[in-house]
Amino acid sequence: MGLILTEISKTFKDFKVQVDLEVNDGDLTTLLGPSGCGKTTTLQIISGIIKPDSGSIILNGNDITLTDPWKRDIGIVFQDYALFPHLKVAENISYGLKRKGTGKKEITEAVRNYLKLVHLEGYGERTIDSLSGGEKQRVALARALAPKPGILLLDEPLSALDASLRKNLRREIRRIQQQLKLTTVYVTHDQEEALTISDSLVIMNQGGVEQHGTPPDIFNRPKTRFAADFLGHSNLLGGKITAVEESSGITVRINDKTEIYTPYFPLFKEGDPVWIFFRSGRTEICSYEKAGGNVLPGRLLLKEYYGTHTLFEVDINGTIIKAESRHPLSPEKKELTPGQEVFVSVSGEYCYLMERLSRI
Amino acid sequence: MKYGKTLTNGLHNGQTVLQNKHFSRKILIRFLLLFTVLTFILLFFYIPVFGVLKGAFLDKNGSFSLSNLRDVLTTPYNRRVILFTFEQAVLSTFFAVLLGFPGAYILAKVNFPGKSAVKAVSMIPFVLPSILVVLGFVIFFGNNGYLNRAAMMILGTDDPPFRILYSLKAIILAHSFYNFPIAMRILSSLWEKMSSNQQNAAFSLGANRETAFFTVTLPQLMPAVLSAAGIIFLFCFSSFAVILVLGGGPAYSTMEVEIYRLAKVSLDVRAASSLAVIGIFFSLLFMYLTIHLQKKTSNTEDMTIAPPQEKPKGITRPVLITTYVVFIVFLVGAPIISVIVKSFQMPVSRAGSEVLSLHWYQKLLPGSPGAGVTAAIRNSIIFALSSAAIAIPVGTILSYFSVKNWIGNRTVTSILDSLLMLPMIVSSVMLGLGYMILKNSFPDRFSDSGILIIFAHSIIAYPFVIRSVTGVLRKIKPSLIHAASSMGASPASVFFTIELPLIKNALLTGAAFAFALSMGELNATILLAGKETTTIPVAIYRLIGSYNFYGACALGTVLIGITVITFILLDRISLSTGRNLPWV
């Protein structure tokens, strides 16, 4: 059960989408990527707005590749709400039920229940004009849920709302989704939203899937440079493996002077070009060379105050390494000024290796 | 093969067939609708126009020749007519735009009690038949009109002080009055989008009110000025009733009137066609120039801020505004009210003293000597309803064709779009001429039945339906359709539950316009109407021609009544949707 996209492909004039995807029954899967990466196109292929050139879509055991959009048993929440302006709130919510031929009594009952589910009791007779943005999106959600669809698709549902509202509504969408155990595909370009709401996460780029996994999986062990970069605050250092020991770990040479030690990862062997990946939050900065760990000398370029932490950017032989230090800062860190020589260090246990295929 | 992967699986074959069935049904329906509509337009617009072209470019022997055009252009009288057509159109446009400017400012920037009245009054000329304007002008501004009679009473003379009728002055006055609301509407809709901060910035940089207006405001209004001037010029260039009656003869004749005279009086179809072709050439040229100039002057940057509305301050401005409003209401209202008043009067002596009477209305009743007029009222209503009934589906189908890109090719669609809007540019006298030429190729019962008049009116009206519907249809977000579809609504169901309710008001506006246009149409109708198919405007024209002004006013009042009902309907719709009229 759930949703399976197999070898879906769709070619546009200057853009091609190729997707293989599996969404487990009852899971919330998020498609995350920059604009133009194909995530919305994928959603439109699932909903039938766009027909794929090839491949198949199986929803809850039925092949719906060629099914008309109005026979697919899908609920959609749009970024622009897409509420019908000529219908009242209750009429919007009952729209899908009416198409199914549901009885009057059941419809009234359903409208009441779904209004309650999205905390809009008593809003049935309101006009769409009279609703705020957040209320509109709640109505849109209730409308999509009321016909009890086999899958819920959300296309950047929160991006038209302001920040505090976004967080609340995000939590509510998650609560309702878990309560109804509804298979859901969620599209967003906001990484925080994606990390907090999802059972599984699909990173998309240039029409294809970069990586699919749980949020911690992708956050800590990105498979590609793009996946690492997109989730932000990451450091990447290119190097070549000089030694592999199952017991003590892997040694990577960065340049003539410096080597970095990481834990053992299977499949890597001596001589492989690799990326060393570590989060800026795990990176330390210091004005003198500390003993032990992986220490890299460089020049401090930038120091930015962020409230909860300070961000340092250090130039190490042309590569920028970011280090985040949580407040309060030690007196020694407070005195650091851009231009001076510094040392950054990262403990080997926080380093993760990725294949370096190209020279980017 | 497109669905190569799934087709190999037996299970999906059935679905593929279903999909194709649905797909081809949709294509078939669209094809049939489009085919019907295009055939209609081809038969009743392009073929008549082609008939006129043939009349212009074929000589007596039936071979291609420019001699007809040369003959027309070398006649000094015709040359004078062409020149006068330009002269009156340029002057009328200038005064109409000038008269519209203060109104545009008031509508865009000032809040005052009675503003909605000004807005409403400004809509009257849009739905007012031109023959009523003419009648109102004769009754009010004529030598024996109410204005002169009042002036003579005040001045105590026997000589009418305002000798306006049957001159260039009358034509320009009528055209300005008839067209200034167009300038007012177009200018104000751009003006209200302009932030007053730009003007404030100019003030802070040392510009006074006048300098700021001429250096900041006016340059930005130029696209609207040009667009208004372009439309008004075209209207005045092809104006018919105003010239025919208020021009009063060969001295003040224009191309349209001359086409009518040549076709109907001299029965010289070749000369009429040649003049019509010259007319359409100029019309297209101006249209092109207007659009070209508009693009050149257009800069819509930073125009989205809704400006704060000013309350009139000080003494001078309220006085000026009030004067203007009173003047406008007087200019629009006085001639119309004169028609109504006159219709209830009857002369009792040669000297011109009058008593209240329903005499002229009794004459309209069936069985009385003037009963032909009853038939005219019936004809007009039947023609107007039928024209609206044809124009609405034709316009709606063409809107869908254009907005939904039915044929899947934007270039072809936009070329067809412009070809389909051509009836807005081709003058209705020319259309009538085309029908006249073709009339003989139809069976008599068909051509005498009035159906040609209905078709002509539908052709004139459908572009306005397209304008009205297209704007709304474009605004329907695709996500609305997708949302309905995802909840189980088939395309037919989407049309009836989502699209139709959303375009309902646009359809009503279009219908009201089509009805009003047909109700007031004189130019084509006068060339086509026979004994049995006279309409109200034609009947009014004939009554004016036989100096029966009282009868004309009674029939005019009936037309005013019908127009007012249409107008109220339109006003209600535009109030409830806040939309502009289809041609502004």
Boltz contact constraints between the chains, C-beta under 6 A:
constraints:
  - contact:
      token1: [A, 47]
      token2: [B, 486]
      max_distance: 6.0
  - contact:
      token1: [A, 49]
      token2: [B, 482]
      max_distance: 6.0
  - contact:
      token1: [A, 54]
      token2: [B, 5]
      max_distance: 6.0
  - contact:
      token1: [A, 56]
      token2: [B, 6]
      max_distance: 6.0
  - contact:
      token1: [A, 65]
      token2: [B, 6]
      max_distance: 6.0
  - contact:
      token1: [A, 66]
      token2: [B, 15]
      max_distance: 6.0
  - contact:
      token1: [A, 66]
      token2: [B, 16]
      max_distance: 6.0
  - contact:
      token1: [A, 66]
      token2: [B, 19]
      max_distance: 6.0
  - contact:
      token1: [A, 69]
      token2: [B, 485]
      max_distance: 6.0
  - contact:
      token1: [A, 70]
      token2: [B, 485]
      max_distance: 6.0
  - contact:
      token1: [A, 70]
      token2: [B, 488]
      max_distance: 6.0
  - contact:
      token1: [A, 70]
      token2: [B, 489]
      max_distance: 6.0
  - contact:
      token1: [A, 70]
      token2: [B, 490]
      max_distance: 6.0
  - contact:
      token1: [A, 74]
      token2: [B, 486]
      max_distance: 6.0
  - contact:
      token1: [A, 76]
      token2: [B, 486]
      max_distance: 6.0
  - contact:
      token1: [A, 78]
      token2: [B, 479]
      max_distance: 6.0
  - contact:
      token1: [A, 80]
      token2: [B, 479]
      max_distance: 6.0
  - contact:
      token1: [A, 82]
      token2: [B, 479]
      max_distance: 6.0
  - contact:
      token1: [A, 82]
      token2: [B, 480]
      max_distance: 6.0
  - contact:
      token1: [A, 82]
      token2: [B, 483]
      max_distance: 6.0
  - contact:
      token1: [A, 86]
      token2: [B, 501]
      max_distance: 6.0
  - contact:
      token1: [A, 86]
      token2: [B, 502]
      max_distance: 6.0
  - contact:
      token1: [A, 95]
      token2: [B, 487]
      max_distance: 6.0
  - contact:
      token1: [A, 96]
      token2: [B, 487]
      max_distance: 6.0
  - contact:
      token1: [A, 96]
      token2: [B, 488]
      max_distance: 6.0
  - contact:
      token1: [A, 99]
      token2: [B, 487]
      max_distance: 6.0
  - contact:
      token1: [A, 99]
      token2: [B, 488]
      max_distance: 6.0
  - contact:
      token1: [A, 99]
      token2: [B, 489]
      max_distance: 6.0
  - contact:
      token1: [A, 100]
      token2: [B, 488]
      max_distance: 6.0
  - contact:
      token1: [A, 147]
      token2: [B, 487]
      max_distance: 6.0
